[in-house]
Amino acid sequence: MTIRRIVPNVQVGSEEAKTTNRDFYGLLGFEEAMDMGWVTTMTSPSNPTAQISFFTEERTAPVVPDLSVEVEDVDAVYAQVVASGAEVVREIQDEEWGVRRFFVRDPGGRVVNVLSHRG
């Protein structure tokens, strides 16, 4: 199983707070890689797997996940998670922005967004 990146997800209370965080992390050298309105991802230009995301909400799931883990084969990981009996918070599905993902709760109660980019 290959892990491609891990991204901390920070829930912010408003668009203004999202902008303030984006500006602050820009001071540390991060650049905006994606802004879908409700989620903005900042990335290091020298190490594109070093990222942080800011969410005002989660548009297609019941909760904002605490972190995202991109894997090579999300369907294989999903099968392992289900077989383990772990709590699936959101079933696996394809998203319009090109990822396939599901949410699972870890033993400490954190919600993990597990995803793969499609083709």
Salt bridges, closest charged atoms under 4 A:
GLU15 OE2 - LYS18 NZ 3.23
ASP23 OD1 - ARG22 NH2 3.28
GLU32 OE1 - ARG22 NH1 3.70
ASP35 OD1 - LYS18 NZ 3.20
GLU57 OE2 - ARG59 NE 3.12
GLU58 OE2 - ARG101 NH2 2.71
GLU70 OE1 - ARG5 NE 2.49
GLU70 OE2 - HIS117 ND1 3.01
ASP75 OD1 - ARG100 NE 2.93
GLU87 OE1 - ARG105 NE 2.95
ASP94 OD1 - ARG100 NH1 2.96
ASP94 OD1 - ARG118 NH1 3.61
GLU95 OE2 - ARG90 NH2 2.38
GLU95 OE2 - ARG101 NE 2.97
ASP106 OD2 - ARG110 NE 2.98
